[in-house]
Amino acid sequence: MVSDTLKKQIDRFLLTFGFSLMFGIMILGQEFRQAVGEVISIIMNPVLALVGEENFYLVLLVAAAITATYSSLIQKYTIDWNLMRNTQERMKSFQTEFREAQLSQNTDMLKKLEDQRKDMMEDQMKMSKQQFKPMAYISIISVPLLMWVHYYINGHKSATMVFPFWGKQLLTSHAFGPFQHWLYWYFICSIGVSQLIRKILNIGAV
């Protein structure tokens, strides 16, 4: 049986590791992203060799599915979804009542609603904290995978994929604004799998 102290230590380590990855890719820049990609390539390159480099889009699909499934499971068991739904419903009701009180200039109702606002702000703070923590856990898997893809793509700039309506495109070329085609494909796959998993797990959007 794992003691509560050990659980807290493991949890603290995972949170620290996750946030370090998140902030590392933003603060430390390209060198850090390159280093993470190189480390993960030790695991992913043999997988890609089995699938075949010409089927890199399938590896992207699997990576997106893994990230989406992992993210959904983490959010399922770390977020109080009842609190989330109740707070959202209360907020909608509050906004309606507050708007009506303003239009009718009902000062008594406005004062009563201001008192309710304080309680709702506390619930929203709880929601924000619950959403912040899973980000660290999710980063442990999603950031290394994305950094490996980024590392691989930069080393294979001639890699292509056939898209509906667009035809064959370089994965490093831009689909929309700063988004390259590989990232566009990754997010499309991730969103599709995520919606399916969330439906199965009966959880909402964060």
N, C-alpha and C positions, 0 to 999 in steps of 0.2 A: 504494500500500500504506500503510495507516494504521500509524504507529509505535506501539510498546508504550506510550510515554510519553503519546501523545495518547489512546490507549484508556483509560489509567488516569485521565487528566484528565476525559474524557467520563463515565466510570463514576463518578468522584467527584462530578461535577456532578449527574448523574442521581440519585445516592443522596441528596445534599444537598437537591435540589429535592423529591424524593419525601418525605423525612422532614419537610421544612419544611411541606409540604401536610398531612401527617398530624397534626403537632403544632399547626399553625396553626388547624385547625378545632376542636381541643380547647382550646387556650390563648387564642386571640384571639377566639373566640366568634362571635356572630351577624354582626357587621360584616364579619369576614373571609369567612365563608360567603357572605354577600350579595355581596361584591365578586367572589369567584370565580364565583358563579352568573351575575352580570351579564356578566363577560368571556366565559364559555362560551356565553351566550345569543346572542352575535354569530354563532356558528357554528350553534347548534342551532335557533334560531328560524326561519331559512329552511327548515330540514329539516322542522320541525313544520308550517310553512305549506304545504309540498307534500303532506304526509300528511293534514293537516286536524286541527284542535284536537279535534274529536269523536273522533278515533282516537289520542288521546294514549297510551292503553294499549299501542298498537303500538310507539310510540316508547320506552316503558318496556321493552317486551319486547326491542327491538333493543339498547337501552343495556345491559340485563342480559346479553344474549348476547355483546356486545362485551367487557364486563368479564370474564365467565366464560371466554371463549376466550383473551383476553389474559393473564389470571391463570394459566390452566393452562399456556400456552406458556412463560411466564416461569418457573414452577415446574419445568416439564419440563427446562429447560436450565440452571437455576441450583442445583438440588438433586441431590445424589448419592443417587439412590433405592436403589441397591444397599446403600450404607451405612445408609440409613434402614431398609430391610427387615431387614438382618442384625442391626442393633442392637435392633430391636423383637423379633426372634425370640430373641436372646440374653437380653434382659430377661425375656421370658416364661419361658424355661428357668431363668434365675437365680432368679426369684421362686419357682418350683416347688421347686427344690433347696434354697433357703434356708428355705422353710416346712417341708420335710421334715426338714432338719437341726435346726431349732428344736424340732420335735415329738419327735424322737429324742434331743435334747440331745447331738448329735455335735459336740463342741468342735473336733475336728480339721477337720471339714468346714466348720464355721462360720468358722474362721480362714482356710481356703483361699478360701472365698466372699467374705470381706471383702477379700482381695487382688484378686479378680476385680472387685469393685465399683468399685475405683479406676479400672481400665481402662475399665469401662463408663461411668463418669461422664465420662471424657474424650471418649468417643464421643458421649455425649448433649450435651456442650457443643458439639461440632462440628455436630451436628444442629440445635441451637438457633441457632447462628450462620448456618447455611445457610438456615434458615427466616426469620430476621430480615431478611436482605438483600433477598429478593424482595418483601417488604412495601413497601419504598420504591419499587421499580419499578412495582408494581401500583398504588400510590397516584397515580402520575402520570396514569393514565387514569381510575381508578375514582372518586377524590375529586372531580375537576372535574365528571364526569358526574352524580354524586349531588348535588353542590352546585347544579348547574343545575336538576335536577329539583326539589330543595327550593325553589329560588328561583322556579321557574315555578308550583309548586303553591301557594306562599304568595300569589302574585298572582292565582290562579284558584281560589279556595276553593270555588267552586260546581261544579268539575269532578267528574264522576261516572263510574262504571264498573259494569257488571252482573257480579256474581260468582255462581258456582254456589251454590245453596242460600240465599245472602244477598240476592239480588236487586240492585237498583240501590243503590249506596252512594256517599256523598261520599268522594273520595280522601283528604280531610283528616280524616275521622272515624277513630276508633280501632277497629282490628280485634281486637288482643289487647294488653292493657296499654298501654304507650306507643307501640306500633307502629301507625302509620296504615295505611289500606288501600293507599295507593300503595306504601309500603315493603314491605308484605306481598306484594303482587303482584310487585314487583321481585325480592325474594329467592326467591320460588317459581320465577320464570323463570330466575334466575341459577343456582339449585341444579340445576334440570332440565338446562340446557345444560351446566353444569359437569360433571355426572355423565357425560353423553354424551361430552364432549371428553376427560375423564380416561380413560374406557374405551378410546377410540380411541388415545390417547397412551400407554396402559398405565402410568399413574401412580396412586399412592394418595392418600389424604387427608392433609392437612397438619395 
